[in-house]
Amino acid sequence: MRFRIVIIVILFAFQAKAQTSVLQLADSLYLHGNYTKAIEAYKSHNNQDEVYQNIAKAYIALGNYDEALLNYENSLKANPKDALVLFDYGKLLARVKKYKQALEVFYQLINIDYKNPNYHYESGLVLQHLGDSTDQNRFHSAYNLDNTHQKAIFQIAKFHLIKRHHSVVDKYVDIGLKSYENNKELISLKAQNFYWKEDYENAAKWFEKLIELNESSQFIHEKLSFCYSEIYEVEKAIEQQLLALKYEAQNPKNLFILGQLYQRVSDYENASKYFKESIEIQDVPLDHEYIKLATVYNLQGKEKEAIDAFKRAIDENPENQHAQFFLVLTLDSYYKDIDARIKLFEKFKEKFPKSIFHTVAEQKLKELKEEKHMKED
């Protein structure tokens, strides 16, 4: 009898050791990224209730979310109130956009442990996806439970930035940066808050800080370029606009802005280059863009090119009085024959009798007629 008991104990010991070895092997395979083999090893374990969560995580790593959900559900059948499994399950439901089910899970977790800020935060994200304005209540609950909760602070500050509640944004961002000074998301909100307050000097400092932290995006470089432009650091504005174009080389708006910036530093060659590039890729009325191009040509003394550009502007919008009048001024400078020049201004007055340029046209006509009269005498 004793011998049999000893044998049974030994067998159980061997089985337990074998199962321990299976788990160790499966865990090792998982840690080394061999997820399919890890799943096979976990599935060979005698007590599947113990490893459903591990299998689910391996399936997530493989990108098979359906199988992951099934294994989480199996795990919860065995342990319905296992908070760790519920939390992972809820996050996966949200990830696959099953928001209503995810919300139920997070509310269940809040009932289990109301003082866990992450349960409130995750439920807030789900409410946000559902378009439910009570998401802010949950983010505030997370913040009240942990005033260093960076993600909750970001969501609260972002909400107030959209509402342009500048002082509230500053309050929460400053609290967040106090506990984590290099939080890039909060630094971005700080920069944007100054930007929307039109405090471009301070906005530039915070956008610069993002770049110092190795952040780079079209948005950052565009906004920093605008800030530099507004505080008269035009060379720096050009540099940032060129960086923005690296993300979208055919962005007509950025190309046009770059042309304007080069015009401000009297680099008319580059100004005309970028104005032309912007015009060539747009399929909208371009009279304004052609006027800018013509202006740059005039500044370079290229009157013939300016005349062509003004004519293109008029083709785009025949009622654009600016294009019409500046064409007349350019032709006045280009033509030698005084009668032809007088005729230009007379035709303009006739075509646009109520033009804002009427007084200037009258004055030019008077000067030309006096000049003609003097020559005849």
QUIZI-V237454 format. One record per residue. N is the residue number from 1. D_CENTER is the distance of its C-alpha to the mean C-alpha in Angstrom with 1 decimal. Layout:
n->N d_center->D_CENTER
n->N d_center->D_CENTER
//
This chain:
n->1 d_center->76.3
n->2 d_center->74.8
n->3 d_center->74.2
n->4 d_center->72.2
n->5 d_center->70.1
n->6 d_center->69.4
n->7 d_center->68.3
n->8 d_center->66.0
n->9 d_center->64.4
n->10 d_center->64.0
n->11 d_center->62.4
n->12 d_center->59.9
n->13 d_center->59.1
n->14 d_center->58.6
n->15 d_center->56.3
n->16 d_center->54.3
n->17 d_center->54.0
n->18 d_center->53.0
n->19 d_center->50.3
n->20 d_center->49.0
n->21 d_center->48.9
n->22 d_center->47.0
n->23 d_center->44.3
n->24 d_center->44.1
n->25 d_center->43.8
n->26 d_center->41.1
n->27 d_center->39.1
n->28 d_center->39.5
n->29 d_center->38.4
n->30 d_center->35.2
n->31 d_center->34.4
n->32 d_center->34.9
n->33 d_center->32.5
n->34 d_center->35.4
n->35 d_center->34.2
n->36 d_center->36.5
n->37 d_center->39.6
n->38 d_center->38.6
n->39 d_center->38.5
n->40 d_center->41.9
n->41 d_center->43.3
n->42 d_center->42.0
n->43 d_center->43.6
n->44 d_center->46.9
n->45 d_center->47.0
n->46 d_center->49.8
n->47 d_center->47.9
n->48 d_center->44.8
n->49 d_center->43.9
n->50 d_center->43.1
n->51 d_center->40.7
n->52 d_center->38.8
n->53 d_center->35.8
n->54 d_center->35.9
n->55 d_center->36.1
n->56 d_center->33.1
n->57 d_center->31.0
n->58 d_center->32.3
n->59 d_center->31.3
n->60 d_center->27.8
n->61 d_center->27.7
n->62 d_center->28.9
n->63 d_center->26.4
n->64 d_center->29.3
n->65 d_center->28.1
n->66 d_center->31.0
n->67 d_center->33.5
n->68 d_center->31.7
n->69 d_center->31.8
n->70 d_center->35.5
n->71 d_center->36.3
n->72 d_center->34.6
n->73 d_center->36.7
n->74 d_center->39.8
n->75 d_center->39.2
n->76 d_center->38.9
n->77 d_center->42.1
n->78 d_center->43.8
n->79 d_center->42.1
n->80 d_center->40.5
n->81 d_center->39.6
n->82 d_center->38.2
n->83 d_center->35.2
n->84 d_center->33.6
n->85 d_center->33.8
n->86 d_center->32.7
n->87 d_center->29.5
n->88 d_center->28.6
n->89 d_center->29.7
n->90 d_center->27.6
n->91 d_center->24.4
n->92 d_center->25.2
n->93 d_center->25.9
n->94 d_center->22.5
n->95 d_center->21.0
n->96 d_center->23.0
n->97 d_center->22.1
n->98 d_center->25.6
n->99 d_center->24.4
n->100 d_center->27.7
n->101 d_center->29.6
n->102 d_center->27.1
n->103 d_center->27.5
n->104 d_center->31.3
n->105 d_center->31.1
n->106 d_center->29.1
n->107 d_center->31.5
n->108 d_center->34.4
n->109 d_center->33.1
n->110 d_center->32.8
n->111 d_center->36.4
n->112 d_center->37.4
n->113 d_center->35.8
n->114 d_center->34.3
n->115 d_center->33.7
n->116 d_center->31.2
n->117 d_center->27.8
n->118 d_center->25.8
n->119 d_center->27.5
n->120 d_center->26.3
n->121 d_center->22.7
n->122 d_center->22.6
n->123 d_center->24.3
n->124 d_center->21.8
n->125 d_center->18.9
n->126 d_center->21.3
n->127 d_center->22.1
n->128 d_center->18.4
n->129 d_center->18.3
n->130 d_center->21.6
n->131 d_center->20.4
n->132 d_center->23.0
n->133 d_center->22.6
n->134 d_center->24.8
n->135 d_center->22.0
n->136 d_center->21.9
n->137 d_center->25.6
n->138 d_center->25.0
n->139 d_center->22.3
n->140 d_center->24.8
n->141 d_center->27.6
n->142 d_center->25.8
n->143 d_center->25.3
n->144 d_center->28.9
n->145 d_center->30.2
n->146 d_center->28.2
n->147 d_center->26.8
n->148 d_center->25.2
n->149 d_center->23.1
n->150 d_center->19.7
n->151 d_center->17.8
n->152 d_center->19.7
n->153 d_center->19.2
n->154 d_center->15.4
n->155 d_center->15.7
n->156 d_center->18.2
n->157 d_center->16.4
n->158 d_center->13.2
n->159 d_center->15.6
n->160 d_center->17.4
n->161 d_center->14.4
n->162 d_center->13.8
n->163 d_center->17.6
n->164 d_center->17.6
n->165 d_center->20.2
n->166 d_center->19.7
n->167 d_center->22.7
n->168 d_center->21.9
n->169 d_center->18.5
n->170 d_center->20.4
n->171 d_center->23.0
n->172 d_center->21.1
n->173 d_center->18.7
n->174 d_center->21.9
n->175 d_center->23.7
n->176 d_center->21.2
n->177 d_center->21.1
n->178 d_center->24.9
n->179 d_center->25.2
n->180 d_center->22.3
n->181 d_center->21.6
n->182 d_center->19.1
n->183 d_center->16.7
n->184 d_center->13.4
n->185 d_center->11.5
n->186 d_center->14.1
n->187 d_center->14.1
n->188 d_center->10.5
n->189 d_center->11.7
n->190 d_center->14.8
n->191 d_center->13.3
n->192 d_center->11.4
n->193 d_center->14.7
n->194 d_center->16.7
n->195 d_center->14.6
n->196 d_center->15.3
n->197 d_center->18.9
n->198 d_center->19.1
n->199 d_center->20.3
n->200 d_center->18.7
n->201 d_center->21.0
n->202 d_center->20.0
n->203 d_center->16.2
n->204 d_center->16.8
n->205 d_center->18.7
n->206 d_center->16.0
n->207 d_center->13.3
n->208 d_center->16.4
n->209 d_center->17.0
n->210 d_center->13.7
n->211 d_center->14.8
n->212 d_center->18.3
n->213 d_center->17.1
n->214 d_center->16.0
n->215 d_center->12.2
n->216 d_center->10.9
n->217 d_center->7.8
n->218 d_center->7.6
n->219 d_center->5.5
n->220 d_center->8.2
n->221 d_center->10.9
n->222 d_center->10.5
n->223 d_center->10.7
n->224 d_center->13.4
n->225 d_center->15.2
n->226 d_center->15.5
n->227 d_center->16.8
n->228 d_center->19.3
n->229 d_center->20.4
n->230 d_center->21.2
n->231 d_center->23.2
n->232 d_center->25.1
n->233 d_center->23.9
n->234 d_center->23.5
n->235 d_center->24.1
n->236 d_center->21.3
n->237 d_center->19.0
n->238 d_center->20.2
n->239 d_center->19.6
n->240 d_center->15.9
n->241 d_center->15.6
n->242 d_center->17.4
n->243 d_center->15.1
n->244 d_center->12.1
n->245 d_center->14.5
n->246 d_center->15.1
n->247 d_center->11.9
n->248 d_center->13.1
n->249 d_center->16.6
n->250 d_center->17.5
n->251 d_center->15.0
n->252 d_center->17.7
n->253 d_center->16.1
n->254 d_center->15.2
n->255 d_center->18.7
n->256 d_center->20.3
n->257 d_center->18.8
n->258 d_center->20.0
n->259 d_center->23.4
n->260 d_center->23.6
n->261 d_center->23.0
n->262 d_center->25.7
n->263 d_center->27.9
n->264 d_center->27.7
n->265 d_center->29.1
n->266 d_center->31.7
n->267 d_center->30.5
n->268 d_center->31.4
n->269 d_center->31.6
n->270 d_center->27.9
n->271 d_center->27.1
n->272 d_center->29.1
n->273 d_center->27.6
n->274 d_center->24.0
n->275 d_center->25.1
n->276 d_center->27.0
n->277 d_center->24.2
n->278 d_center->22.0
n->279 d_center->25.0
n->280 d_center->26.0
n->281 d_center->22.9
n->282 d_center->22.6
n->283 d_center->24.6
n->284 d_center->24.8
n->285 d_center->27.4
n->286 d_center->27.0
n->287 d_center->29.7
n->288 d_center->27.6
n->289 d_center->26.2
n->290 d_center->29.8
n->291 d_center->31.2
n->292 d_center->28.9
n->293 d_center->30.0
n->294 d_center->33.6
n->295 d_center->33.4
n->296 d_center->32.3
n->297 d_center->35.3
n->298 d_center->37.6
n->299 d_center->36.5
n->300 d_center->37.5
n->301 d_center->40.8
n->302 d_center->39.9
n->303 d_center->41.4
n->304 d_center->42.0
n->305 d_center->38.3
n->306 d_center->37.4
n->307 d_center->39.8
n->308 d_center->38.4
n->309 d_center->34.8
n->310 d_center->36.1
n->311 d_center->38.0
n->312 d_center->34.8
n->313 d_center->33.1
n->314 d_center->36.2
n->315 d_center->36.1
n->316 d_center->32.6
n->317 d_center->33.7
n->318 d_center->37.4
n->319 d_center->37.2
n->320 d_center->35.0
n->321 d_center->37.6
n->322 d_center->35.7
n->323 d_center->35.8
n->324 d_center->39.4
n->325 d_center->40.6
n->326 d_center->38.9
n->327 d_center->40.4
n->328 d_center->43.7
n->329 d_center->43.3
n->330 d_center->42.4
n->331 d_center->45.4
n->332 d_center->47.6
n->333 d_center->46.9
n->334 d_center->47.2
n->335 d_center->50.5
n->336 d_center->53.8
n->337 d_center->55.9
n->338 d_center->56.1
n->339 d_center->57.1
n->340 d_center->54.0
n->341 d_center->51.9
n->342 d_center->53.7
n->343 d_center->53.1
n->344 d_center->49.3
n->345 d_center->49.1
n->346 d_center->51.7
n->347 d_center->49.8
n->348 d_center->46.5
n->349 d_center->48.4
n->350 d_center->50.0
n->351 d_center->46.7
n->352 d_center->44.8
n->353 d_center->47.5
n->354 d_center->45.1
n->355 d_center->42.4
n->356 d_center->40.9
n->357 d_center->42.3
n->358 d_center->45.8
n->359 d_center->47.2
n->360 d_center->45.9
n->361 d_center->47.4
n->362 d_center->50.7
n->363 d_center->50.9
n->364 d_center->50.2
n->365 d_center->52.9
n->366 d_center->55.3
n->367 d_center->54.8
n->368 d_center->55.2
n->369 d_center->58.4
n->370 d_center->59.8
n->371 d_center->59.1
n->372 d_center->60.8
n->373 d_center->63.7
n->374 d_center->64.2
n->375 d_center->64.2
n->376 d_center->66.8
n->377 d_center->69.0
//
